[in-house]
Amino acid sequence: MKRSAISKLRILYRRFQRSNSPQFNLVWGFFLYTIAGFVLLALPFFHKTDVSFIDSLFISTSAVSTTGLVTIGVESSFNLGGQLVILLLFQVGGIGYMTLTTYYLLFTTNRISSWHQRLIGTEFTMPETIQIKDFIRSVILYTIVMEVLGTIAFYVAFSDTGMDGGQAFWYAVFHSVSAFCTAGFALFGDSFESFTDAPGVNAIIAVLAIAGSLGFIVATDIWYRISGRSSRLSFTTKIVVWGSFLLLLMGTLLFYFSDPDGGDGMDTLLSAFFQSMTAMTTVGFNTVPIGDLALPTLLFMTFLMYVGASPSGTAGGLKITTLTAMVAVLKSRLFGQKRVSFFNHLIPFERLYVATSTFMLYTSLIFLFTFLMSYSEPFRFEQILFEVASALGTVGLSTGITGDLSTTGKWLIIVIMFVGRVGVLTFGFALLARAKKDDEVLSEEGDLAV
């Protein structure tokens, strides 16, 4: 009887899933993971100290969204079991919850249903040259290889600081997964500020974060090129790589010249590079106090968090490809071109619609939540703007105000972190989607002066 009841519930749940849009299913899945994480983290069994329900929900949302903003210390508030729950949450959040389900189907049946393909296509925007089966396999393999290598490198680095073997191993595992998933969670109370002058640790984080933020599309595309399945890299990969390089270079130079930390040239350059990298890749670690940075540096870091990195990677933000599409629209308009292109590549109108919609909605949300938090929080404007951009971009950097947020402020950040992880356009579709009406009659009297 019990098995029969469970089977009926499964059938009903599958009907519920298939009756809704892929966007709704994606939002629903991440919501369930967030609630499951909240329930586990709310259990006193996982606590070192008392943790309120709102803080448990905040940490769970931050982990699933791979943001890294925290209202309480992770190491000081949660025991090893609680820390493991947090790690599992940002691991799932980093590679995408549908990826694990789809890989299991591939592993057991060697096929993917059309329904799963639509969901994967919603969670990861992929060029037509990449097959979903190859993409899923590359995501899992790429993640395992990078996180294992990161764990080994971190273990050596932490052991050299005098940590005992057990602690060094756990810290290595935790921070390797956190860095690759650009989650920004650290077991050190000051993030990595005590490692400002440790080039080795800085380099490990940078390699893992850049590898994760460049995205699984780039990794798959490069593998196609190396294995001979493709004769050239895709336009998306070229844009992501060059865009990331230029933004990182600009951020490093601005930080170096506007906010020197008082050290010698190489120490200052390392600090400038790391802070720019952590904002652009949305990894969220920092080696200097963010609240002490000069206003121009804070504003440019806000811009880097706003843009983010690659689509279909572990990073958040608007995405370099979306910014590229907006630049292409502007260029084509200024030069009076009828078609929109970038570096002699024509951009399809469907992609332009998506990019324009994402740009407008993303920017509007930053304005809206900054406006709302300016009512509920007593902090300066640039601190609130930085916090909102960090939350929506799933970055995790803060000027130091997260722990002092009011209950209202925490709820606002929870919402914006969740929206940032599922994607602003996906979230909008999930709320407003309706059945397509291809034969919908539209009035032709639509002249609009702009």
C-alpha positions as a Python dict, from the first residue, in 0.01 Angstrom:
ca = {
    (1, 'M'): (0, 0, 0),
    (2, 'K'): (279, 238, 92),
    (3, 'R'): (464, 166, -233),
    (4, 'S'): (143, 221, -428),
    (5, 'A'): (87, 556, -257),
    (6, 'I'): (446, 663, -326),
    (7, 'S'): (409, 563, -693),
    (8, 'K'): (91, 770, -722),
    (9, 'L'): (265, 1069, -566),
    (10, 'R'): (551, 1031, -814),
    (11, 'I'): (309, 1023, -1106),
    (12, 'L'): (125, 1329, -977),
    (13, 'Y'): (451, 1515, -925),
    (14, 'R'): (573, 1430, -1275),
    (15, 'R'): (245, 1556, -1417),
    (16, 'F'): (288, 1874, -1216),
    (17, 'Q'): (641, 1919, -1356),
    (18, 'R'): (544, 1850, -1716),
    (19, 'S'): (240, 2078, -1696),
    (20, 'N'): (464, 2376, -1621),
    (21, 'S'): (724, 2558, -1827),
    (22, 'P'): (1094, 2464, -1811),
    (23, 'Q'): (1157, 2802, -1648),
    (24, 'F'): (908, 2729, -1371),
    (25, 'N'): (1059, 2384, -1313),
    (26, 'L'): (1405, 2536, -1286),
    (27, 'V'): (1294, 2793, -1030),
    (28, 'W'): (1094, 2528, -843),
    (29, 'G'): (1393, 2293, -828),
    (30, 'F'): (1628, 2553, -684),
    (31, 'F'): (1355, 2659, -441),
    (32, 'L'): (1321, 2302, -311),
    (33, 'Y'): (1698, 2272, -268),
    (34, 'T'): (1701, 2600, -77),
    (35, 'I'): (1422, 2488, 155),
    (36, 'A'): (1587, 2150, 211),
    (37, 'G'): (1912, 2326, 299),
    (38, 'F'): (1728, 2563, 531),
    (39, 'V'): (1563, 2273, 718),
    (40, 'L'): (1897, 2097, 765),
    (41, 'L'): (2086, 2410, 870),
    (42, 'A'): (1810, 2499, 1116),
    (43, 'L'): (1869, 2174, 1308),
    (44, 'P'): (2055, 2241, 1637),
    (45, 'F'): (2248, 1921, 1568),
    (46, 'F'): (2458, 2112, 1311),
    (47, 'H'): (2520, 2421, 1527),
    (48, 'K'): (2809, 2531, 1743),
    (49, 'T'): (2610, 2831, 1865),
    (50, 'D'): (2249, 2940, 1841),
    (51, 'V'): (2149, 3021, 1481),
    (52, 'S'): (1822, 3199, 1407),
    (53, 'F'): (1581, 3073, 1139),
    (54, 'I'): (1634, 3380, 923),
    (55, 'D'): (2012, 3328, 935),
    (56, 'S'): (1970, 2960, 844),
    (57, 'L'): (1756, 3055, 546),
    (58, 'F'): (2001, 3328, 449),
    (59, 'I'): (2298, 3087, 455),
    (60, 'S'): (2104, 2820, 262),
    (61, 'T'): (2000, 3067, -8),
    (62, 'S'): (2351, 3209, -26),
    (63, 'A'): (2496, 2858, -68),
    (64, 'V'): (2250, 2734, -332),
    (65, 'S'): (2293, 3061, -523),
    (66, 'T'): (2674, 3032, -482),
    (67, 'T'): (2683, 3387, -350),
    (68, 'G'): (2881, 3365, -28),
    (69, 'L'): (2722, 3653, 161),
    (70, 'V'): (2687, 3551, 526),
    (71, 'T'): (2521, 3712, 825),
    (72, 'I'): (2708, 3484, 1068),
    (73, 'G'): (3045, 3310, 1059),
    (74, 'V'): (3031, 2969, 893),
    (75, 'E'): (3316, 2812, 1091),
    (76, 'S'): (3215, 2970, 1421),
    (77, 'S'): (2843, 2888, 1389),
    (78, 'F'): (2830, 2543, 1225),
    (79, 'N'): (3009, 2222, 1312),
    (80, 'L'): (3163, 1986, 1058),
    (81, 'G'): (2823, 1841, 965),
    (82, 'G'): (2675, 2186, 906),
    (83, 'Q'): (2976, 2289, 700),
    (84, 'L'): (2935, 1974, 490),
    (85, 'V'): (2569, 2060, 425),
    (86, 'I'): (2674, 2407, 309),
    (87, 'L'): (2940, 2255, 82),
    (88, 'L'): (2687, 2021, -78),
    (89, 'L'): (2446, 2311, -132),
    (90, 'F'): (2695, 2528, -319),
    (91, 'Q'): (2826, 2226, -511),
    (92, 'V'): (2476, 2161, -644),
    (93, 'G'): (2420, 2531, -697),
    (94, 'G'): (2747, 2566, -885),
    (95, 'I'): (2704, 2295, -1146),
    (96, 'G'): (2324, 2314, -1162),
    (97, 'Y'): (2078, 2078, -1002),
    (98, 'M'): (1951, 1943, -1336),
    (99, 'T'): (2305, 1847, -1435),
    (100, 'L'): (2324, 1573, -1170),
    (101, 'T'): (1983, 1429, -1262),
    (102, 'T'): (2059, 1431, -1632),
    (103, 'Y'): (2403, 1276, -1581),
    (104, 'Y'): (2244, 996, -1380),
    (105, 'L'): (2006, 926, -1669),
    (106, 'L'): (2296, 927, -1913),
    (107, 'F'): (2497, 694, -1692),
    (108, 'T'): (2213, 443, -1644),
    (109, 'T'): (2023, 461, -1974),
    (110, 'N'): (2262, 645, -2211),
    (111, 'R'): (1980, 871, -2327),
    (112, 'I'): (1811, 1196, -2228),
    (113, 'S'): (1439, 1261, -2257),
    (114, 'S'): (1320, 1562, -2455),
    (115, 'W'): (1183, 1708, -2130),
    (116, 'H'): (1528, 1694, -1968),
    (117, 'Q'): (1682, 1845, -2280),
    (118, 'R'): (1447, 2142, -2258),
    (119, 'L'): (1533, 2192, -1891),
    (120, 'I'): (1907, 2174, -1957),
    (121, 'G'): (1861, 2417, -2246),
    (122, 'T'): (1688, 2655, -2005),
    (123, 'E'): (1952, 2625, -1734),
    (124, 'F'): (2248, 2649, -1973),
    (125, 'T'): (2241, 2861, -2288),
    (126, 'M'): (2448, 2667, -2540),
    (127, 'P'): (2553, 2730, -2900),
    (128, 'E'): (2417, 2486, -3159),
    (129, 'T'): (2762, 2335, -3217),
    (130, 'I'): (2763, 2164, -2875),
    (131, 'Q'): (2559, 1849, -2808),
    (132, 'I'): (2383, 1820, -2474),
    (133, 'K'): (2521, 1471, -2398),
    (134, 'D'): (2879, 1588, -2450),
    (135, 'F'): (2809, 1902, -2252),
    (136, 'I'): (2677, 1715, -1947),
    (137, 'R'): (2969, 1471, -1947),
    (138, 'S'): (3217, 1758, -1976),
    (139, 'V'): (3052, 1943, -1685),
    (140, 'I'): (3092, 1645, -1450),
    (141, 'L'): (3443, 1552, -1565),
    (142, 'Y'): (3564, 1913, -1568),
    (143, 'T'): (3425, 1974, -1219),
    (144, 'I'): (3581, 1659, -1071),
    (145, 'V'): (3924, 1721, -1224),
    (146, 'M'): (3943, 2087, -1123),
    (147, 'E'): (3815, 2032, -768),
    (148, 'V'): (4049, 1738, -705),
    (149, 'L'): (4350, 1933, -834),
    (150, 'G'): (4240, 2232, -626),
    (151, 'T'): (4210, 2016, -314),
    (152, 'I'): (4563, 1881, -359),
    (153, 'A'): (4706, 2229, -414),
    (154, 'F'): (4520, 2378, -117),
    (155, 'Y'): (4624, 2087, 107),
    (156, 'V'): (4991, 2154, 36),
    (157, 'A'): (4946, 2530, 87),
    (158, 'F'): (4753, 2496, 413),
    (159, 'S'): (4990, 2230, 547),
    (160, 'D'): (5278, 2471, 493),
    (161, 'T'): (5104, 2721, 723),
    (162, 'G'): (5119, 2472, 1012),
    (163, 'M'): (4765, 2327, 996),
    (164, 'D'): (4740, 1967, 1112),
    (165, 'G'): (4659, 1704, 848),
    (166, 'G'): (4287, 1661, 919),
    (167, 'Q'): (4209, 2032, 930),
    (168, 'A'): (4424, 2103, 623),
    (169, 'F'): (4240, 1833, 426),
    (170, 'W'): (3891, 1959, 517),
    (171, 'Y'): (3985, 2321, 454),
    (172, 'A'): (4136, 2216, 120),
    (173, 'V'): (3821, 2032, 10),
    (174, 'F'): (3586, 2306, 126),
    (175, 'H'): (3775, 2595, -34),
    (176, 'S'): (3849, 2406, -357),
    (177, 'V'): (3479, 2342, -418),
    (178, 'S'): (3391, 2693, -304),
    (179, 'A'): (3647, 2853, -537),
    (180, 'F'): (3558, 2647, -845),
    (181, 'C'): (3184, 2698, -792),
    (182, 'T'): (3260, 3070, -732),
    (183, 'A'): (3064, 3033, -408),
    (184, 'G'): (3276, 3263, -191),
    (185, 'F'): (3227, 3065, 131),
    (186, 'A'): (3536, 3058, 352),
    (187, 'L'): (3612, 2896, 686),
    (188, 'F'): (3834, 3189, 779),
    (189, 'G'): (3660, 3473, 960),
    (190, 'D'): (3822, 3739, 738),
    (191, 'S'): (3787, 3550, 408),
    (192, 'F'): (4149, 3537, 279),
    (193, 'E'): (4276, 3866, 420),
    (194, 'S'): (4545, 3678, 615),
    (195, 'F'): (4678, 3544, 282),
    (196, 'T'): (4732, 3885, 118),
    (197, 'D'): (5104, 3817, 73),
    (198, 'A'): (5066, 3445, -12),
    (199, 'P'): (5106, 3422, -392),
    (200, 'G'): (5052, 3046, -390),
    (201, 'V'): (4709, 3058, -225),
    (202, 'N'): (4610, 3358, -438),
    (203, 'A'): (4708, 3168, -752),
    (204, 'I'): (4514, 2854, -657),
    (205, 'I'): (4197, 3054, -597),
    (206, 'A'): (4243, 3251, -919),
    (207, 'V'): (4294, 2939, -1134),
    (208, 'L'): (3991, 2762, -987),
    (209, 'A'): (3767, 3069, -1004),
    (210, 'I'): (3865, 3158, -1361),
    (211, 'A'): (3824, 2794, -1467),
    (212, 'G'): (3474, 2787, -1319),
    (213, 'S'): (3369, 3130, -1439),
    (214, 'L'): (3485, 3080, -1799),
    (215, 'G'): (3217, 2816, -1809),
    (216, 'F'): (3141, 2469, -1929),
    (217, 'I'): (3071, 2593, -2282),
    (218, 'V'): (3429, 2714, -2313),
    (219, 'A'): (3563, 2390, -2163),
    (220, 'T'): (3354, 2176, -2400),
    (221, 'D'): (3444, 2393, -2697),
    (222, 'I'): (3815, 2371, -2621),
    (223, 'W'): (3785, 1994, -2583),
    (224, 'Y'): (3616, 1975, -2923),
    (225, 'R'): (3908, 2170, -3070),
    (226, 'I'): (4175, 1958, -2901),
    (227, 'S'): (4009, 1628, -2992),
    (228, 'G'): (3966, 1733, -3354),
    (229, 'R'): (3586, 1736, -3349),
    (230, 'S'): (3594, 2102, -3441),
    (231, 'S'): (3837, 2298, -3656),
    (232, 'R'): (3796, 2624, -3468),
    (233, 'L'): (3670, 2777, -3146),
    (234, 'S'): (3317, 2915, -3140),
    (235, 'F'): (3246, 3287, -3146),
    (236, 'T'): (3101, 3258, -2794),
    (237, 'T'): (3427, 3116, -2659),
    (238, 'K'): (3634, 3391, -2823),
    (239, 'I'): (3408, 3664, -2682),
    (240, 'V'): (3415, 3513, -2332),
    (241, 'V'): (3794, 3470, -2325),
    (242, 'W'): (3879, 3811, -2469),
    (243, 'G'): (3609, 3988, -2269),
    (244, 'S'): (3727, 3831, -1944),
    (245, 'F'): (4088, 3924, -2019),
    (246, 'L'): (4005, 4288, -2097),
    (247, 'L'): (3782, 4335, -1791),
    (248, 'L'): (4040, 4173, -1565),
    (249, 'L'): (4317, 4392, -1710),
    (250, 'M'): (4112, 4710, -1669),
    (251, 'G'): (4018, 4622, -1312),
    (252, 'T'): (4375, 4536, -1215),
    (253, 'L'): (4517, 4860, -1354),
    (254, 'L'): (4246, 5076, -1194),
    (255, 'F'): (4285, 4906, -858),
    (256, 'Y'): (4665, 4929, -874),
    (257, 'F'): (4675, 5301, -944),
    (258, 'S'): (4379, 5416, -733),
    (259, 'D'): (4407, 5194, -426),
    (260, 'P'): (4768, 5095, -351),
    (261, 'D'): (4791, 4896, -28),
    (262, 'G'): (5122, 5038, 81),
    (263, 'G'): (5329, 4730, -4),
    (264, 'D'): (5596, 4698, -269),
    (265, 'G'): (5507, 4690, -638),
    (266, 'M'): (5448, 4315, -669),
    (267, 'D'): (5239, 4291, -352),
    (268, 'T'): (5020, 4577, -470),
    (269, 'L'): (4987, 4426, -817),
    (270, 'L'): (4890, 4088, -669),
    (271, 'S'): (4629, 4254, -449),
    (272, 'A'): (4494, 4454, -744),
    (273, 'F'): (4471, 4145, -962),
    (274, 'F'): (4302, 3935, -693),
    (275, 'Q'): (4031, 4189, -606),
    (276, 'S'): (3953, 4245, -975),
    (277, 'M'): (3946, 3871, -1039),
    (278, 'T'): (3721, 3799, -742),
    (279, 'A'): (3466, 4059, -858),
    (280, 'M'): (3467, 3957, -1226),
    (281, 'T'): (3453, 3580, -1166),
    (282, 'T'): (3203, 3639, -881),
    (283, 'V'): (3405, 3406, -656),
    (284, 'G'): (3363, 3650, -367),
    (285, 'F'): (3688, 3597, -175),
    (286, 'N'): (3891, 3903, -76),
    (287, 'T'): (4245, 3958, 50),
    (288, 'V'): (4195, 4322, 156),
    (289, 'P'): (3907, 4481, 355),
    (290, 'I'): (3652, 4583, 89),
    (291, 'G'): (3507, 4853, 312),
    (292, 'D'): (3844, 5037, 313),
    (293, 'L'): (3863, 5073, -65),
    (294, 'A'): (3841, 5413, -233),
    (295, 'L'): (3508, 5509, -390),
    (296, 'P'): (3629, 5484, -756),
    (297, 'T'): (3756, 5131, -690),
    (298, 'L'): (3430, 5031, -522),
    (299, 'L'): (3230, 5162, -817),
    (300, 'F'): (3441, 4976, -1074),
    (301, 'M'): (3423, 4657, -867),
    (302, 'T'): (3044, 4708, -868),
    (303, 'F'): (3061, 4725, -1248),
    (304, 'L'): (3268, 4404, -1263),
    (305, 'M'): (3017, 4227, -1038),
    (306, 'Y'): (2736, 4364, -1253),
    (307, 'V'): (2887, 4217, -1572),
    (308, 'G'): (3010, 3887, -1429),
    (309, 'A'): (3166, 3628, -1657),
    (310, 'S'): (3055, 3355, -1893),
    (311, 'P'): (2711, 3203, -1950),
    (312, 'S'): (2676, 2835, -1856),
    (313, 'G'): (2951, 2861, -1600),
    (314, 'T'): (2958, 2886, -1222),
    (315, 'A'): (2973, 3267, -1220),
    (316, 'G'): (2681, 3503, -1192),
    (317, 'G'): (2623, 3854, -1321),
    (318, 'L'): (2473, 3996, -1637),
    (319, 'K'): (2726, 3794, -1847),
    (320, 'I'): (2994, 3914, -2086),
    (321, 'T'): (2797, 3788, -2385),
    (322, 'T'): (2497, 4001, -2289),
    (323, 'L'): (2716, 4309, -2252),
    (324, 'T'): (2873, 4230, -2590),
    (325, 'A'): (2529, 4214, -2752),
    (326, 'M'): (2439, 4554, -2602),
    (327, 'V'): (2765, 4705, -2731),
    (328, 'A'): (2690, 4555, -3073),
    (329, 'V'): (2343, 4713, -3076),
    (330, 'L'): (2489, 5052, -2984),
    (331, 'K'): (2764, 5025, -3247),
    (332, 'S'): (2524, 4922, -3521),
    (333, 'R'): (2288, 5205, -3434),
    (334, 'L'): (2563, 5469, -3424),
    (335, 'F'): (2697, 5358, -3762),
    (336, 'G'): (2350, 5336, -3915),
    (337, 'Q'): (2374, 4963, -3986),
    (338, 'K'): (2049, 4774, -4040),
    (339, 'R'): (2185, 4448, -3903),
    (340, 'V'): (2357, 4399, -3569),
    (341, 'S'): (2703, 4245, -3583),
    (342, 'F'): (3017, 4224, -3374),
    (343, 'F'): (3361, 4156, -3520),
    (344, 'N'): (3202, 4060, -3852),
    (345, 'H'): (2969, 3808, -3685),
    (346, 'L'): (2597, 3863, -3733),
    (347, 'I'): (2401, 3835, -3406),
    (348, 'P'): (2056, 3672, -3454),
    (349, 'F'): (1757, 3880, -3347),
    (350, 'E'): (1645, 3605, -3107),
    (351, 'R'): (1970, 3644, -2914),
    (352, 'L'): (1937, 4022, -2921),
    (353, 'Y'): (1585, 4000, -2775),
    (354, 'V'): (1714, 3781, -2491),
    (355, 'A'): (2014, 4006, -2426),
    (356, 'T'): (1808, 4325, -2431),
    (357, 'S'): (1543, 4181, -2201),
    (358, 'T'): (1807, 4051, -1960),
    (359, 'F'): (1989, 4385, -1958),
    (360, 'M'): (1672, 4582, -1885),
    (361, 'L'): (1541, 4348, -1618),
    (362, 'Y'): (1878, 4300, -1448),
    (363, 'T'): (1944, 4674, -1430),
    (364, 'S'): (1590, 4744, -1310),
    (365, 'L'): (1625, 4492, -1027),
    (366, 'I'): (1947, 4652, -906),
    (367, 'F'): (1773, 4991, -899),
    (368, 'L'): (1459, 4853, -732),
    (369, 'F'): (1634, 4663, -454),
    (370, 'T'): (1882, 4944, -390),
    (371, 'F'): (1583, 5176, -359),
    (372, 'L'): (1402, 4940, -118),
    (373, 'M'): (1711, 4882, 97),
    (374, 'S'): (1776, 5254, 120),
    (375, 'Y'): (1452, 5266, 324),
    (376, 'S'): (1524, 4971, 550),
    (377, 'E'): (1900, 5011, 609),
    (378, 'P'): (2098, 5304, 757),
    (379, 'F'): (2411, 5256, 543),
    (380, 'R'): (2565, 5479, 277),
    (381, 'F'): (2437, 5461, -79),
    (382, 'E'): (2753, 5305, -224),
    (383, 'Q'): (2749, 5035, 46),
    (384, 'I'): (2389, 4942, -33),
    (385, 'L'): (2448, 4948, -409),
    (386, 'F'): (2756, 4730, -366),
    (387, 'E'): (2564, 4481, -149),
    (388, 'V'): (2274, 4456, -396),
    (389, 'A'): (2505, 4417, -697),
    (390, 'S'): (2698, 4150, -507),
    (391, 'A'): (2380, 3961, -418),
    (392, 'L'): (2221, 3974, -765),
    (393, 'G'): (2554, 3887, -928),
    (394, 'T'): (2596, 3599, -676),
    (395, 'V'): (2938, 3738, -582),
    (396, 'G'): (2955, 3749, -205),
    (397, 'L'): (3176, 4055, -159),
    (398, 'S'): (3061, 4309, 99),
    (399, 'T'): (3177, 4635, 250),
    (400, 'G'): (3103, 4477, 587),
    (401, 'I'): (2732, 4551, 629),
    (402, 'T'): (2585, 4201, 576),
    (403, 'G'): (2597, 4099, 941),
    (404, 'D'): (2429, 4424, 1046),
    (405, 'L'): (2134, 4404, 807),
    (406, 'S'): (1787, 4435, 954),
    (407, 'T'): (1541, 4147, 918),
    (408, 'T'): (1382, 4330, 625),
    (409, 'G'): (1722, 4380, 465),
    (410, 'K'): (1802, 4010, 504),
    (411, 'W'): (1476, 3913, 333),
    (412, 'L'): (1548, 4149, 45),
    (413, 'I'): (1897, 4004, -2),
    (414, 'I'): (1758, 3648, 18),
    (415, 'V'): (1517, 3724, -264),
    (416, 'I'): (1775, 3895, -484),
    (417, 'M'): (2033, 3616, -432),
    (418, 'F'): (1779, 3356, -538),
    (419, 'V'): (1675, 3555, -844),
    (420, 'G'): (2040, 3602, -935),
    (421, 'R'): (2106, 3229, -930),
    (422, 'V'): (1812, 3114, -1140),
    (423, 'G'): (1859, 3408, -1376),
    (424, 'V'): (1651, 3723, -1399),
    (425, 'L'): (1492, 3628, -1730),
    (426, 'T'): (1421, 3271, -1619),
    (427, 'F'): (1260, 3401, -1301),
    (428, 'G'): (1049, 3643, -1502),
    (429, 'F'): (939, 3368, -1740),
    (430, 'A'): (850, 3143, -1448),
    (431, 'L'): (623, 3410, -1300),
    (432, 'L'): (467, 3545, -1617),
    (433, 'A'): (487, 3264, -1872),
    (434, 'R'): (170, 3178, -2058),
    (435, 'A'): (88, 2949, -2343),
    (436, 'K'): (229, 3063, -2677),
    (437, 'K'): (-22, 3202, -2919),
    (438, 'D'): (140, 3205, -3259),
    (439, 'D'): (-182, 3317, -3424),
    (440, 'E'): (-234, 3607, -3186),
    (441, 'V'): (-378, 3904, -3376),
    (442, 'L'): (-186, 4226, -3323),
    (443, 'S'): (-293, 4575, -3413),
    (444, 'E'): (-88, 4731, -3690),
    (445, 'E'): (-128, 5077, -3540),
    (446, 'G'): (189, 5053, -3337),
    (447, 'D'): (389, 5362, -3428),
    (448, 'L'): (608, 5459, -3135),
    (449, 'A'): (849, 5750, -3145),
    (450, 'V'): (1176, 5667, -2967),
}
